[in-house]
Amino acid sequence: MDSLKNIVVLGGGFGGVHAAQRISRELQKNKLQDRYKVILVDRHTAHVFTPRIYEVAAVPEASVRADAIRNAISFPLRALLEREHIEFKEDSIIRIDPERRSVHLQSQELPYEYLILATGSETHYFDIPGIERYARPLKTIDDALSIRKAIASLKDVQDGESSHITVVGGGPTGVEVAAEIQMRNLKFQISLLDPHDRILSDFDARIADIVKEKLEKLGVHVVTRERVTRATDTALVLESGEKIYFDVLLWTGGVRANKVTNALPFRKSARGAIVVDEFARCQYAKEGSPVETHVYAIGDVAYFHDEDRDLTAPARARHAIVESEIAANHMLGEIEKAENLPVKARRSPSPYVDTPYVIPVGGKYAITKVGPFIIQGWIAHTFSHLIELNYFLSIMPFGTAIAAWFKSSLTF
Ligand SMILES: Cc1cc2nc3c(=O)[nH]c(=O)nc-3n(C[C@H](O)[C@H](O)[C@H](O)COP(=O)(O)OP(=O)(O)OC[C@H]3O[C@@H](n4cnc5c(N)ncnc54)[C@H](O)[C@@H]3O)c2cc1C
């Protein structure tokens, strides 16, 4: 018998876990488990439910312990994968060599027949002097826990003035964290800064207007059309020359593709994401080169763009999942061809469909757009919990998903 061929998935986030589970299940159905092995690599041992991270930064230290928070929104990868016959390797990805079809991990070299890049994104500071040094990012549970520690150390009032928390970046993460911190800590002054004409510049303008009003009602000072030029340990200097003093500075101003894929010879977008074709396959940067038929990219590290309709798939959890279906479907067809099996018809979803994105704006208030309708208040907030349940059900067996959902909803 030939040795097993590896299907390697890099990254255990939203895209990677879905892709690995889907491919492994289909290989079992096709009785190909003796021919192919699915391996997922991540440097962390847990998969994190990112949509709740903003709350971690805001929840007071006295009310929930850090380990309880971690348990509520992170899920051991080994358990999620091994029940689906996927091998998990906890390791760091150092380099990928498409010519030799191998991935260099910290502890070993891993050959592959097919590779899925799903390493996500990282915080982008746009080289603004002082930002990386003085601002706190909000990308991981550790980032959020360190923000809540910094907030806990703030005095209610210093020299007669409230402590000041400044959030730079008025996308959903900035909005969510500013609102939640203000809601739970009315004693602080919170400012939210964004360089665009309005906050939530990628969302429907009606949503942005409602959210701005809601933030201002909560007491958040919203500043738009102001670009940060540098930061010191106590102040932000704006393009207008104005200075904004802070006690804690948060940076939610942007992300770029994870740099582990930087050295790959593939076409990239301005933010370093890998340009893929409609099947999620990577393309060589050199003019006239063929498509790389053994390497796919999905999620935040991929750039899906429809030139005819000028559409770009957003970097969101739901889209990472959709893109994992696209890559898995195409790869499974290729495997069936290689194994002389009938190629099953599989319909892939579109990466450009506008899926509902719920934006929580403090406590039990949230807002979302479903088709042309804007839904707000507790109904939208409840909707976000249903999305969370749906997500857990998509990666866990029924009983485990329900238990995880209750645990995450009840812990904080
Ligand atoms: C605070 C926050 C809130 C968000 N809220 C929402 C929301 O409400 N709704 C929504 O749709 N989207 C939300 N997003 C965006 C969403 O999380 C991303 O779009 C999604 O996680 C992308 O999935 P992915 O599979 O591409 O990458 P990720 O989920 O980021 O996973 C990438 C994985 O790759 C691993 N990795 C990276 N580099 C290496 C390496 N060198 N070696 C080993 N492993 C590596 C990482 O450890 C990680 O597990 C939020 C993001 C953040 C940061």
PDBQT file of the ligand as one rigid body, heavy atoms in Angstrom, charges set to zero:
ROOT
HETATM    1  C1  LIG A 501     -11.712  41.072  18.555  1.00  0.00    +0.000 C 
HETATM    2  C2  LIG A 501     -12.271  40.487  17.299  1.00  0.00    +0.000 A 
HETATM    3  C3  LIG A 501     -13.647  40.380  17.146  1.00  0.00    +0.000 A 
HETATM    4  C4  LIG A 501     -14.188  39.856  15.974  1.00  0.00    +0.000 A 
HETATM    5  N1  LIG A 501     -15.546  39.759  15.871  1.00  0.00    +0.000 NA
HETATM    6  C5  LIG A 501     -16.083  39.224  14.759  1.00  0.00    +0.000 A 
HETATM    7  C6  LIG A 501     -17.504  39.075  14.648  1.00  0.00    +0.000 A 
HETATM    8  O1  LIG A 501     -18.260  39.431  15.551  1.00  0.00    +0.000 OA
HETATM    9  N2  LIG A 501     -17.982  38.517  13.511  1.00  0.00    +0.000 N 
HETATM   10  C7  LIG A 501     -17.154  38.130  12.474  1.00  0.00    +0.000 A 
HETATM   11  O2  LIG A 501     -17.653  37.644  11.457  1.00  0.00    +0.000 OA
HETATM   12  N3  LIG A 501     -15.817  38.255  12.554  1.00  0.00    +0.000 NA
HETATM   13  C8  LIG A 501     -15.268  38.794  13.661  1.00  0.00    +0.000 A 
HETATM   14  N4  LIG A 501     -13.916  38.933  13.757  1.00  0.00    +0.000 N 
HETATM   15  C9  LIG A 501     -13.074  38.548  12.607  1.00  0.00    +0.000 C 
HETATM   16  C10 LIG A 501     -12.836  37.056  12.626  1.00  0.00    +0.000 C 
HETATM   17  O3  LIG A 501     -12.314  36.661  13.873  1.00  0.00    +0.000 OA
HETATM   18  C11 LIG A 501     -11.857  36.688  11.517  1.00  0.00    +0.000 C 
HETATM   19  O4  LIG A 501     -12.343  37.145  10.283  1.00  0.00    +0.000 OA
HETATM   20  C12 LIG A 501     -11.680  35.178  11.479  1.00  0.00    +0.000 C 
HETATM   21  O5  LIG A 501     -11.146  34.723  12.711  1.00  0.00    +0.000 OA
HETATM   22  C13 LIG A 501     -10.763  34.765  10.349  1.00  0.00    +0.000 C 
HETATM   23  O6  LIG A 501     -10.623  33.371  10.401  1.00  0.00    +0.000 OA
HETATM   24  P1  LIG A 501      -9.305  32.664   9.853  1.00  0.00    +0.000 P 
HETATM   25  O7  LIG A 501      -9.567  31.192   9.889  1.00  0.00    +0.000 OA
HETATM   26  O8  LIG A 501      -8.889  33.278   8.580  1.00  0.00    +0.000 OA
HETATM   27  O9  LIG A 501      -8.156  33.059  10.888  1.00  0.00    +0.000 OA
HETATM   28  P2  LIG A 501      -8.117  33.013  12.468  1.00  0.00    +0.000 P 
HETATM   29  O10 LIG A 501      -9.434  32.688  13.041  1.00  0.00    +0.000 OA
HETATM   30  O11 LIG A 501      -7.443  34.274  12.882  1.00  0.00    +0.000 OA
HETATM   31  O12 LIG A 501      -7.114  31.798  12.768  1.00  0.00    +0.000 OA
HETATM   32  C14 LIG A 501      -5.770  31.804  12.376  1.00  0.00    +0.000 C 
HETATM   33  C15 LIG A 501      -5.033  30.731  13.160  1.00  0.00    +0.000 C 
HETATM   34  O13 LIG A 501      -3.725  30.589  12.624  1.00  0.00    +0.000 OA
HETATM   35  C16 LIG A 501      -2.799  30.396  13.681  1.00  0.00    +0.000 C 
HETATM   36  N5  LIG A 501      -1.472  30.855  13.255  1.00  0.00    +0.000 N 
HETATM   37  C17 LIG A 501      -1.157  32.049  12.692  1.00  0.00    +0.000 A 
HETATM   38  N6  LIG A 501       0.168  32.105  12.429  1.00  0.00    +0.000 NA
HETATM   39  C18 LIG A 501       0.712  30.937  12.834  1.00  0.00    +0.000 A 
HETATM   40  C19 LIG A 501       2.046  30.398  12.840  1.00  0.00    +0.000 A 
HETATM   41  N7  LIG A 501       3.090  31.090  12.366  1.00  0.00    +0.000 N 
HETATM   42  N8  LIG A 501       2.215  29.163  13.338  1.00  0.00    +0.000 NA
HETATM   43  C20 LIG A 501       1.179  28.442  13.823  1.00  0.00    +0.000 A 
HETATM   44  N9  LIG A 501      -0.100  28.901  13.846  1.00  0.00    +0.000 NA
HETATM   45  C21 LIG A 501      -0.330  30.123  13.369  1.00  0.00    +0.000 A 
HETATM   46  C22 LIG A 501      -3.361  31.256  14.814  1.00  0.00    +0.000 C 
HETATM   47  O14 LIG A 501      -2.921  30.795  16.076  1.00  0.00    +0.000 OA
HETATM   48  C23 LIG A 501      -4.879  31.087  14.638  1.00  0.00    +0.000 C 
HETATM   49  O15 LIG A 501      -5.398  30.054  15.437  1.00  0.00    +0.000 OA
HETATM   50  C24 LIG A 501     -13.341  39.430  14.930  1.00  0.00    +0.000 A 
HETATM   51  C25 LIG A 501     -11.948  39.520  15.084  1.00  0.00    +0.000 A 
HETATM   52  C26 LIG A 501     -11.429  40.030  16.259  1.00  0.00    +0.000 A 
HETATM   53  C27 LIG A 501      -9.933  40.117  16.423  1.00  0.00    +0.000 C 
ENDROOT
TORSDOF 0
